[in-house]
Amino acid sequence: MYYDGGDAIYVMDQVGDTKNTDENWLEHISLKEAIKKLSEREKHILSLRFFEGRTQMEVASEIGISQAQVSRLEKSAIERIKKQI
């Protein structure tokens, strides 16, 4: 413990929680592995939706399928990922 301007500061307050960091790292690895198992079409849809922020309608227009198909493929891909992690 040390003092900073009159307030007690404990060493443990300054040390990061490595357990959470390790868990996040493992979850990241699991997620990457799960995504690798998706089809190229599913990967493309998820990339457009979640990394580029496109709407389902925009994705549908770009890849030439209906919005309903994008919705089904997206939902299916997410469910498959959830089962694997």
VEXDREN-2710 file (C-alpha; in Angstrom, 1 decimal):
% VEXDREN-2710
k/r/px/py/pz
1/MET/0.0/0.0/0.0
2/TYR/1.2/3.5/-0.7
3/TYR/-0.4/7.0/-0.5
4/ASP/-1.2/9.3/-3.3
5/GLY/-2.4/12.7/-2.2
6/GLY/-3.8/11.4/1.0
7/ASP/-5.7/8.4/-0.4
8/ALA/-4.4/4.9/0.2
9/ILE/-3.7/3.0/-3.0
10/TYR/-3.3/-0.8/-2.8
11/VAL/-0.9/-2.7/-5.1
12/MET/-3.7/-5.1/-6.0
13/ASP/-5.7/-2.2/-7.3
14/GLN/-2.9/-1.4/-9.8
15/VAL/-2.4/-5.0/-11.0
16/GLY/-4.5/-6.2/-13.9
17/ASP/-6.7/-9.2/-13.6
18/THR/-4.7/-11.8/-15.7
19/LYS/-7.5/-14.4/-15.3
20/ASN/-9.9/-12.2/-17.4
21/THR/-7.1/-11.6/-19.9
22/ASP/-6.4/-15.3/-20.3
23/GLU/-10.1/-16.1/-20.6
24/ASN/-10.5/-13.4/-23.3
25/TRP/-7.5/-14.8/-25.2
26/LEU/-8.9/-18.3/-25.1
27/GLU/-12.3/-17.2/-26.2
28/HIS/-10.7/-15.3/-29.0
29/ILE/-8.8/-18.4/-30.1
30/SER/-12.0/-20.5/-29.9
31/LEU/-13.9/-17.9/-31.9
32/LYS/-11.3/-17.8/-34.6
33/GLU/-11.3/-21.6/-34.9
34/ALA/-15.1/-21.7/-35.1
35/ILE/-15.1/-19.0/-37.8
36/LYS/-12.6/-21.0/-39.9
37/LYS/-15.1/-23.9/-40.0
38/LEU/-17.8/-21.7/-41.7
39/SER/-18.3/-21.8/-45.5
40/GLU/-16.7/-18.9/-47.5
41/ARG/-20.3/-17.6/-48.1
42/GLU/-21.0/-17.5/-44.3
43/LYS/-17.7/-15.9/-43.5
44/HIS/-18.4/-13.2/-46.2
45/ILE/-21.9/-12.5/-44.8
46/LEU/-20.6/-12.2/-41.2
47/SER/-17.7/-10.0/-42.3
48/LEU/-20.0/-7.6/-44.2
49/ARG/-22.6/-7.5/-41.4
50/PHE/-20.4/-7.2/-38.3
51/PHE/-17.0/-5.8/-39.5
52/GLU/-18.3/-3.5/-42.2
53/GLY/-21.6/-2.7/-40.5
54/ARG/-23.8/-3.4/-43.6
55/THR/-27.5/-4.1/-43.3
56/GLN/-29.0/-7.4/-44.3
57/MET/-30.5/-5.7/-47.3
58/GLU/-27.1/-4.3/-48.4
59/VAL/-25.5/-7.7/-48.0
60/ALA/-28.3/-9.3/-50.0
61/SER/-27.9/-6.9/-52.8
62/GLU/-24.1/-7.3/-52.9
63/ILE/-24.1/-11.1/-53.1
64/GLY/-27.3/-11.5/-55.1
65/ILE/-29.7/-13.3/-52.7
66/SER/-32.7/-12.2/-50.7
67/GLN/-32.6/-10.5/-47.4
68/ALA/-34.5/-13.5/-45.9
69/GLN/-31.7/-15.8/-47.1
70/VAL/-29.0/-13.5/-45.6
71/SER/-31.0/-13.6/-42.3
72/ARG/-31.2/-17.4/-42.3
73/LEU/-27.5/-17.8/-43.3
74/GLU/-26.4/-15.3/-40.6
75/LYS/-28.5/-16.9/-37.9
76/SER/-27.3/-20.4/-38.9
77/ALA/-23.6/-19.3/-38.9
78/ILE/-23.9/-17.6/-35.5
79/GLU/-25.6/-20.7/-34.0
80/ARG/-22.8/-22.9/-35.3
81/ILE/-20.2/-20.6/-33.8
82/LYS/-22.0/-20.6/-30.5
83/LYS/-22.0/-24.4/-30.4
84/GLN/-18.3/-24.6/-31.0
85/ILE/-17.2/-22.1/-28.4
END
